[in-house]
Structure formats: structure tokens, C-alpha cells
Amino acid sequence: MTTGTARGLRALDGARLTLDRADMLDGADPGPVELVVPSFLVEHDEGLVLLDTGLAPEAADDPVGTYGEIGEKVRMTPAQRLDRQLAAAGVDPGDITHVVLSHVHFDHTGGLRHVPHARFVLGVGDRGAVDGSDPDVAALARPEDLDPVRDADWTFVDGDLDLFGDGSVVVLAMPGHTPGNTSLLVRLPAVTLLLAGDTAHLHEAIRAPAPMAADTDRSLALTSLQRLIGLAATHDAAIWVTHDPEDWARFGAPGEISGSRP
């Protein structure tokens, strides 16, 4: 396989969502954990890729009005809105060519409305949330986030997708958390990263592979975790569990990733 590199990776700070650690993976001790809800920009010679879009902008002012009861667990400032994060990074939303949506849960879809012109990439198992073809899958998503982009340019990926054909940005099929859940491999000049998305919520799930309560298929979720671990070894890659606050600190986020292995 041809191997190229992306030019850079920038982590965009997002909201915080406090949930019970025991719900994040089987066997974890109960107690609150404040998860990070980030997005990522990947700069490549052939395009600018946005991975996930965080929470809806209105949640910064009224999280309960936006999300109901779970909004009580949200901590978000106006500066953490996706459009403000892009502006702070000096990025015009119109410059984003691809949006890789790891899956269709609300904490990943809130900013889709800011980039309706982009090419959207989503695992085929989650397609029903976009086109209404599967009511069970549609129930996993927040319609208000998807409505502005339902008629956009969607690519529904069955398996893995090498986004630019050079091995530098690869969408990886990781079904289980949702039917179309994915992770993203990003090869930088000095480090290869596996951005886990919701294949894992805490790094503990990597150290002792275990599914979580909200997985739609727990057996598939465990298989995907094991695949993620195997790919890390194959590619000498570091796994970034993107919701994990300890990983967020370990990789030096937010901001431009230096290109060295943490």
C-alpha cells in the first residue's frame, strides 16, 4: 500500500459531558467522569478534513433547552462552538472539503450545519439516520442536526476508506457502538495516530478490552476494540481515545499536534 502523510492535525476543544464511568465500559468503577467532546482538523495536500462536529451551537447558551435532561450534564462555553473553534484556528468553514462523521450520536453531529457544502463520509450502517431507511438507526440520532445536511454529498462507506488513496487518512470500519461506527487513522510525518472516536470512550477500554452499556451490538463492539488494538501494533500507531480527558491532556490538546509521539 502506498503510504503518504497528512501535513498536520489540529484538535478543536469542545464541550464537556459528565457521565458515569461505569457506563463507559464494563467493569469500570462507578463515579463521574467528564468526557471531552472534541473535533479534529486534518490538513492534507488534497483537502481539509473535519472529524466530527461536537455539540449544537445553541447548547452553549441553553444546554437543557437544547438536549433536555442530558443537557444538565453538559458544560460548554460559546468559545467551544465549532464555528468559533474554526475561526480561532483561522479556518473558513468553506475551506473544509470532507467531514468524516464517526457515527450519528448527538455529541458528534451538532455542528454539521456549519459545513453543508462538504463531502460527508459515514459508515454505511448509520445511513438510516440520514435517509430514514432504518427507523432503529434513525432513533440513535438527533434529527435537528441532520436536517440541514440530508441532501448534502454523502458517501456511505462499507468497510474501510482510504480518503486520499495514499494511506495517510483512512476511515476504519468499527461497528458495534453504532452499526456504522468508525475510527480514523491519520499518518503524520513523525507519528501515526488512531483517533478512536467512540470505539472506546476511556483508555481503560484499550488496556482491558470491554464494551459499554450503550453499544448497539456488544459483540461487534468488542471485536472492533480488538481490531483497533491490532491496527495500532501493525502501524506502530498511538491510540487517542478522543473522549478520554487523560488522553486529551496526554496528547497536548487543544491545538496543533506537534508530530511527535506522546
C-alpha positions, 0 to 999 in steps of 0.5 A: 500500500502506498503510504503518504502523510497528512501535513498536520492535525489540529484538535478543536476543544469542545464541550464537556459531558459528565457521565458515569464511568461505569457506563463507559465500559464494563467493569469500570468503577462507578463515579463521574467522569467528564468526557471531552467532546472534541473535533479534529482538523486534518490538513492534507495536500488534497483537502481539509478534513473535519472529524466530527462536529461536537455539540449544537451551537445553541447548547452553549447558551441553553444546554437543557433547552437544547438536549433536555435532561442530558443537557444538565450534564453538559458544560460548554462555553460559546468559545467551544462552538465549532464555528468559533473553534474554526475561526480561532484556528483561522479556518473558513468553514468553506475551506473544509472539503470532507467531514468524516462523521464517526457515527450519528450520536448527538455529541458528534453531529451538532455542528454539521450545519456549519459545513453543508457544502462538504463531502460527508463520509459515514459508515454505511450502517448509520445511513438510516439516520440520514435517509430514514431507511432504518427507523432503529438507526434513525432513533440513535440520532438527533434529527435537528442536526441532520436536517440541514445536511440530508441532501448534502454529498454523502458517501456511505462507506462499507468497510474501510476508506482510504480518503486520499488513496495514499494511506495517510487518512483512512476511515476504519470500519468499527461497528458495534457502538453504532452499526456504522461506527468508525475510527480514523487513522491519520499518518503524520510525518513523525507519528501515526495516530488512531483517533478512536472516536467512540470505539472506546470512550476511556483508555481503560477500554484499550488496556482491558478490552470491554464494551459499554452499556450503550453499544448497539451490538456488544459483540461487534463492539468488542471485536472492533476494540480488538481490531483497533488494538491490532491496527495500532501494533501493525502501524506502530500507531498511538491510540487517542481515545478522543473522549478520554480527558487523560488522553486529551491532556496526554496528547497536548490538546487543544491545538496543533499536534506537534508530530511527535509521539506522546 
